[in-house]
Amino acid sequence: MISFRNINKSDYREVCSFFSNKRELNYTFPKTSYPFDARQLQNIISTRSEATMLLLNEIPAGFADLYNITNGKECFIGNFVISKHCRKMGLSKVLLEEMIHKGITLYNVQKICIHCWCENTAALLLYEKFCFKPVEIVVREFDKEKIPVLLLEKSINPE
């Protein structure tokens, strides 16, 4: 059974274990160091909103939050990750739907944005299915290598 709830401190260790390697961590938390720890996670989510845990049979399986929220205008989905043990099960689609829903219902946004590393093709394909469109390329660095990151936007059509 899939459910959602706000993150709590007892989840921090579990979220920190979602990553297989430094590169995966960098996709989700680019301003952190590997290995990821609870202190780093707490510092990041203290500046964010709607820190959301996706649970699969009451076990943490995914995490995301919202940031740069402008009520009635836009928000960004950030720190979007599915546990390395729960990938390829369709959970990223469910978590993305939940975060889009939160942006629309809680903040009445007309646009939702997300950043995605160009080499993360699984994520790019997911975002494309949800009608996110690339609007800008930002160059970031990972291990002294320059990597393009797309800024993607989804327009919300008022009903």
N, C-alpha and C positions, 0 to 999 in steps of 0.2 A: 504494500500500500504506500502511495506517495502522499506526503504532507509537507507543510511549510511552517516555519516559526522563526521568530527573531533569534539571532545568534546569542549565546550566553557564554560566559567565561569557560564553562566546562567543555565547550566545543572547540576552543582555540587549538588545543593539541591535535585534535582530529583534522581540522582544516589545514594545519601546517603539514600534515602527513599526506595530503592529496597529491603531492608532486613527486614525480619519479627522478627529476634531475633539475639542475640549475636553469636550463633553457626553458623548461616547462614553467618553472616559477616565474621566470622573467616575462613570459606571456601575460601572466595574471597580475603579478606584483613587481613591476619593473624597477621600483625604487627601493628594493629590499636586497638582502644578501642571503646566500645559500650556505648552510641550511637555514630555512625559515623557522622562526620561533614565535611563541605566543606574544612576546613583548612587541615584536615588529607588527604583528597582526593587530594588536590592540591599538597601537599608535595610528595605524592606517584607518581602521574603522571608526576611531574617535572623530575623524574629520568627515565621515560619510553619513548617509541616511539609509534607512530600510535594509540594514545588514540582515540578510535572509539565508536561512539554512533550508536546503531541500533534504528531506528525510525519506529514506527507502526502508520500509518496515521499522520505523523509529530509529534508524541508524543514519548518521550524517553522510550524505552522498554528494552534496553540491553546495555552493555558496556564491552569492553575488550581492551587490549593493548599488545604491544610486548616489550620484554626486553632481556638483555644478547644477543644482536644481534652480530653475527660474519658474515659479508658479505661473501657470497659464501659458508657458512658452516652451521650455525644453528641459531635458535632463539627460544625464549620461548614465549608462549602465557600466559598472566597473567591477573589477576583481571577480570576473565570471569564471568559475571553475567547477568541474565535476571530478570527484575522487578518481584516482587512477584505477581503483578497483571496480568502478561503476560505469566506465565509459562504454560506448557502443550499445547502450540500452535505451536510447531515446530520452534520457533524462535532461540533456542540454536543451532540447526543445521545450520540455515542461518548465524548466527553470527560466528560460528566456520569456516564455509566455507570461509567467508570474511577474517578472520584473517589468515587462511592458505594461501589464495590467496595473501594477502599483503606480507607475509613472502617470498613467492616464487617470486612474480613479482617485489617487491621493493628491496629485499635483496638477491635474487638468492640462497636461502638456500637449502641445501640438506637434512636437518633434522629439524623437529619442535618438541619442547618439551613442556610438560605441567605437572604441579603437580596436584594431585587429592587426596583428603581425602578418605580413603578406605570406610568410612561409607556413602559417597555420591554416592550411587549406580546409581542414574539417570545419573549423570555425567559420571561415569565409563562406563555405557552402551553406552552413546553417543560417547565417545572417542573410544570405541571398534569398533563401526560402521565405524569410520573414519580410522581404521587400526593403531591406537596408540597402542603400545605394552609396557608393564611394563618392566623397566630395573633396577629399584632400589627402595628400601623401605627406607624412611626417617621417623624417629620417631619425631613427634612434640607433644607439650603439649597444652591442652585446659582445663582450670579450674582444673589444677593439675592432669589431666588424660592424660596418654600417648596414642597417636593415630597414627596409621601408615598412612603415606601419600605416594602414589606411584608417582614416576617419570615415565612418559610415553613419548615415542618417536614415531614419525612417520617419516619414510624415504620417501624422495621425489625422485621418479624415473625420471631422465631426459628424455625428449621426443625426 
